[in-house]
Amino acid sequence: MIDITHKTSTLRQATAQAVVKVSKQETAHAIVNKTVPKGDVFEMAKTAGLLAVKRTAEIIPDCHPIPIEHTAISFEIDQLEIRIKVEVKTIYKTGVEVEAMHGASVVALTVYDMLKPIDKGIEIASIKLLEKKGGKTDFKETLSKKLKAAVIVSSDSVSKGKKEDTAGKIVMEKLKNFNIEIDDYTVLPDEPEELREKVKNYCNNGLNLVVITGGTGLSPRDNTPEAIKPLIEREIPGIMEAARNYGLQRTPYAMLSRGIAGMHKNTLILAVPGSSKGAAETIDALFPHIIHIFKVQEYGFKH
């Protein structure tokens, strides 16, 4: 199965439709009047559909087991057509469109099976996905201008050439995936005054985003939060709460991160862990959702 461990859990929902065609009006009447010899067609089909949705991962090899938190199955008869609609919801890391379509398929097959003794011309006409919601695709923001960012690596060992930077480069690659332009990349020692001055210059030059990797831990030279806090005019606690929550699902050490986030004028400043894994997971946790900040700014400027 595809690795989804990097994804975040969000509300996901999908609606699928199946259409069963009968060949005579008497069949539709038998369904409505509940005179079909095998029993109540819709109740039996609904039961089969509910079971199918929950057991999709057992039937479709590449589907992940998902906690199904809502399934609704409805029927509509329009002359010789029976329209079946299946809606599925979950709060999880991956979508439920296959679950909805699998449910619709089994409902349609159950209807077919129950009606075939009285209608030899019955057929399953179509099965399709009507709608899906949730996941990162629903949180993409369209901005009139491309965002510009700077990445700072705050590390004594990297600045002295004793260690190669990986965290900053990972952050840059991930930001590029969200169509964010990297305006500058620099490595600095763990010196609060130097770091603060560099960040301030980026803000004064109108960059949208400044990401600092390193200095958010608890070693004696980890001073990034202390260096950056005087610049932050509007702290946004929820950003790093989300990042730490994401990290805690992967390692208990995430609780030790002292990453901070906030605005200086119109620039978003993010202080993230200096480890490549910690930096990567923080970006995965926050993007693309965090880009909504700039959508709010843009909306405010226009109105």
N, C-alpha and C positions, 0 to 999 in steps of 0.2 A: 504494500500500500504506500501511497505518497506520504512523505513526512509532513505532518501538520503541527508539529510541536512548537514551531515558531509563531503560529497564529494565535490571535486572541479570541476569546469567546464573546460573541455578540448575538443579538436576536436574529435568527435566520428563519425565513419562512418561504414556502413554495406552494403553488397551486397547480394541479395537473387536471387534465380533462380526458375522459374517454367517451366515445360515442358508440353505442350499440344500436344497430338497425334491425327492426323486426319486419316481417314481410306482409303482415296483415293487421288490421285494426283490432281484431279479436284478441290478439296477443296482448296489446296494450291494455285493453279492457280487463283481461284476466289478471294482469299485474295490479291494476288499481283496485279491483274487486277482491283481490287475494284468493283467487280460485285456481291458481296454478297448482297442479298436483304435487309438486315437490315442496310447496309451502310458500311462505311470504318471501318473495324474491328480494325486495329491497333490504329487509332485515337480515336475511342470510348473507347477502352480498356485502352489506355494511360490516358485519362481523368478520367476514373473510378479509375485507380491506383493512380493518384495524389491525388484525394479526399480521397482515402482509407488510404494512408500514413498519411495525416494530421489528420484524425479522428480515428486513432488507439486507443487512450486512451478512446474514447467513446464506443468502442466495446469490447476491452479486459480489464476486470475489474482491474487487478493489474498493468496496464501500467500507467506511469506518463504522464501528458500532456507535450509535448516537443515542443520547437520552431524549426520547420523543416526549415532548411536554404538551402537545396539543395535536389532535387529529379531528378534522370535521369532514364528513362524507355526506354529500347531498345528491339528490336525483331530480331530474326534470324530464317529463315526457312531452314531446312535441310531435304530435301525429305518430309517425312510425319511427321516430328517433328517441332514444333514451340517453340523455346527457348526464354523465357522471362527473362530479367535481370532488376532488380530494385536496384539502388544505392541511399542511403540516407545519408545525412550529417547534423550534428548539432554541436554547441558548447554548451555543457550542462553537467549536473552532471551524467547522465546515458546514456546507449547505445541505438542504434536505430535498433538493429537486428530484433526486433518484428515488428517495423514499416516497415522495408524492406520486411519481409516475408508476412506481412499482405497485403502490396501493391502488391506483386507478386501473392498472392492468389486471390485477387479481379481482377487483370488483367487476370489471367487464367480463372476465372469464367465468366468474360465478353466475352472473346474469345469463350468460350464454348457456352454461350448463343446466341451469334451472328451466330455461325456456325451450331448449332443443326438443323435448318430447312433444311440444304442442306447436312448434314452428320450425320447420326444416329449412326455412330460408333466412334464418337469423345470421347476422354477421357483425363482427367488431370492425367498425369503419375507421376509427382513428384513435390514437393516444398521443397527447402532446402536453408540453409544459406551457401553462398560461402565463405564469409570473413567478419570479424569485426575487427575494430581498435579503439584505444582510451581507456582512463581510466588508472587506476593504473597498470593493467596487462601489458600494453605496455611500462611501465617505470621501470620494474624490471631489476635489474642489477645482473649479475653473476660475482662474484669475486672469485679469487683463494683462498683467505684466509677469515676467518670469522672476521668481524669487532669487535673490543673491545671498550667498552664505560665505562665512569664513570658518575655518576649522583650526583650532589651536590645540597643540599637544603640550600639556604642562608636565614636564618630566625632567628631572636632573640627569638621569642616566641616558635618555635619548638625546638631550641637548649636548651632552659631552661626548656623544658618539659611542658610548659603551653598549647601547642597546638600540635595535632597529624599531622604528615605529610601525605598529600594525593597527592599533586602535583607530588612529586618526585616518589612515587610509581606508579602513573599512567603513568608517562614518561617511567619508567623501563618496565612496562608491554607492552606498545605500541612498544618500541624498540625491545623487544623480538619477537614480531610478524614479524619483518623484519629480523630475524635471526641475531640480534646483541647481542653479549655476554656482560653482565653487569659485568665488572671487579671489580668495587667498587661503593659503595654508602655511602655518608657521609652527616652529617648535621653540618653546621657551623653558627655562629652568623653573623650579618651584619657588619663584620669588614673587610674593603678593603684589608689590608695587609695580613691577614690570608687567605682570599679567593684567592688572587692573587698567594700566595705561593703554595697553594694546587693545583691550576690549572696548574701552572708552573711545579710542580712535575709530574703531570699526563702526561703532554706533553713530558717532558724529558724521561719518562718511555715508550714512544712510543704508547700510546693509540691513537686510531683513532678519537675518539669523546669524548668531554666533554660537558655535558648539565648541566647548572646551572638554577635552578628554584628559583625565588624570587629576590627582590631587583631591579626590572626594572621599578617600578612605580615612584611616585613623593613625597612620604613621606620623612621626614628628614633622615631616616636611609636607604633609598633605594640607595645604592651605587654600585651595581653590574656593570653597564656599566663603571663607572669611574675606578673601580678596574681592569676590564678586558682589557680595551682599550690599556694600555701600553704593554700588551702581544701580541696583534694582529699585525702581520706583514703584512697580506694581508686581509683587510676588504672586506666582500662580502655583499654590501648593499641590493642587490636584494632578499636575503634570508628573511630578516625581512620585506622588503616591501611586499613580497608575504604573509607572516604570518599576517601582519597588514591588508592587503587587505581582506584576508580570514576572519579575525576577524570582520572587519567593516561590512561585510555582515550579521553579527549576533548580534553585539552590537556596538553602537557608542563609547563606552568607549575604544575600541581597539586602537583608535588614541592616547591614553595616554601612551601606552606601549613604553618603551625605550629599548626594546630588541635589542641586537646586535649579529653579527655573523662574524667570520673570522678565518683565519688560523694562528697558531703558529707552525712553522716548518711544519710537516705533520699532525698535529692534528686540527680538526675542533672544534671550540668552539662556543657553542650556549648559549646565555643568554635569557631565556624565562620567561614569567610571573609566579608568585608564586601561583596564584589561580589555583585550580584543573581544572576548566573550561578553563582558559586561556592557561595553559600548555598543556592540551589535544588537544585543537584546533590548537595550534601551531605545534604540532607533526603531526596532521592530515593534516595540510596545506603543510608541508615540505616533508613528507616521502610518498613513497619511492624515489621521484624524486631527493632529495638531495644526495642520495647514489651515484649518477653519479660522484660526486667529487672524490670519491675513485676509481672509474673506470678510470677516467682521470689520477689520480696519478699512478695507476697500469700500465696503458698503457705507461706512460712516463718512468717508471722504466724499462720496458721490451724493450723499443726502444730508 
